[in-house]
Amino acid sequence: MAKFGEMFQEADWKQEKHVPVIKAPGRIGKGEPCAITVGVGAEVSHPNTTAHHIRWIRVFFLPRGAKFPYHVATIEFAAHGESTDGADTSGVYTHHQATVHLKTDHPGTILASSYCNIHGLWGSEKELDVG
């Protein structure tokens, strides 16, 4: 049986993008608000249809030397074109990207995970220095 952490994929495929892309400064001042934008797919966007979509993105922060990360945000995406008229007929689609803000006095690692309803769990990370 696979362990939960082993289910996270980090390498993307050529036709579809799933890995969360973290955009954040590499360094912030102590206690300074830090904007963290997380989306799925940078050069090639992930499809967003009723049948194939990103359900959520989660953001965590692991201070350097800490044992456990802090859960910063969960972003749920709910509009994938579904309608009472049928799949992909509403014309309303969420875009799988969000910006959250974090303040910290400690350097560490921003961790992001995403969930594709077809291709499972994906993860990435980015270092954040504080000075």
C-alpha positions in Angstrom: 0.0 0.0 0.0 1.4 3.4 -1.0 2.0 6.0 1.7 0.2 9.3 1.4 3.3 11.3 0.7 4.3 9.0 -2.1 1.1 9.8 -4.0 2.2 13.4 -4.7 3.6 13.9 -8.2 6.1 16.6 -9.0 7.1 16.2 -12.7 4.7 17.4 -15.3 3.5 16.0 -18.6 4.0 17.7 -22.0 0.3 18.1 -22.9 -1.2 18.9 -19.5 0.1 20.9 -16.6 -0.6 19.9 -13.0 2.3 21.0 -10.8 1.4 24.0 -8.7 3.4 27.1 -9.7 4.4 29.2 -6.7 5.1 32.9 -7.4 6.5 34.7 -4.3 9.5 36.8 -3.5 12.7 34.9 -2.5 13.2 37.3 0.4 11.0 39.4 2.7 11.5 41.6 5.7 10.6 40.2 9.2 6.9 40.5 9.7 6.4 41.9 6.2 3.3 40.7 4.3 4.3 38.3 1.5 2.0 37.8 -1.5 2.0 34.2 -2.6 0.3 33.4 -5.9 -0.3 29.8 -6.7 -1.7 28.5 -10.0 -1.6 25.3 -12.0 0.4 25.5 -15.2 2.5 28.5 -16.2 3.3 28.1 -19.9 0.5 25.6 -20.6 -2.7 25.9 -18.6 -4.5 22.9 -17.1 -7.9 22.2 -18.7 -10.9 23.3 -16.7 -13.9 21.3 -17.9 -16.7 19.4 -16.1 -14.9 16.2 -16.8 -11.3 17.3 -16.1 -10.4 20.1 -13.7 -8.4 21.2 -10.7 -10.5 20.9 -7.6 -8.3 22.7 -5.0 -5.0 24.2 -4.2 -3.5 24.1 -0.7 -0.7 26.3 0.6 1.5 25.5 3.7 4.6 27.1 5.2 7.3 25.1 6.9 9.6 27.3 9.0 13.3 26.2 8.7 14.0 23.6 11.4 10.3 23.1 12.3 8.8 19.6 12.4 5.4 20.5 11.0 4.2 23.0 8.4 1.5 25.6 9.0 -1.6 25.4 6.9 -1.9 28.8 5.2 -4.8 28.4 2.8 -7.2 26.1 1.0 -8.6 27.4 -2.3 -11.6 25.4 -3.7 -12.6 25.8 -7.3 -16.3 25.1 -7.9 -17.3 26.3 -11.4 -16.2 23.9 -14.2 -18.8 24.6 -16.8 -21.4 22.2 -15.4 -25.0 23.2 -15.7 -28.5 21.8 -15.7 -28.3 22.0 -19.5 -25.3 19.6 -19.5 -21.6 19.4 -19.1 -19.5 22.4 -20.2 -22.6 24.4 -21.2 -22.8 27.2 -18.6 -19.9 29.3 -19.8 -18.8 29.8 -16.2 -15.4 28.5 -15.3 -13.1 29.2 -12.4 -9.4 29.8 -13.2 -7.1 27.7 -11.0 -5.0 30.5 -9.5 -5.2 32.4 -6.2 -3.1 34.8 -4.2 -2.8 34.5 -0.4 -0.7 36.6 2.0 1.6 35.4 4.7 3.6 37.2 7.4 6.4 35.5 9.1 9.5 36.2 11.2 11.1 32.9 10.1 12.7 31.7 6.8 11.4 28.5 5.5 9.6 26.7 2.6 6.3 27.5 0.9 4.7 24.2 0.0 1.8 23.9 -2.5 -0.4 21.0 -3.4 -3.1 20.7 -6.0 -5.7 18.0 -6.9 -6.7 17.1 -10.4 -9.9 15.0 -10.5 -8.4 12.8 -13.1 -4.6 12.8 -12.4 -4.5 13.0 -8.6 -2.2 14.9 -6.2 0.6 17.3 -7.3 3.1 19.2 -5.2 5.9 21.9 -5.4 7.9 24.1 -3.0 9.8 27.4 -2.9 12.2 28.7 -0.4 11.4 32.0 1.4 14.2 33.9 3.2 13.5 36.4 5.9 15.9 39.2 6.9 
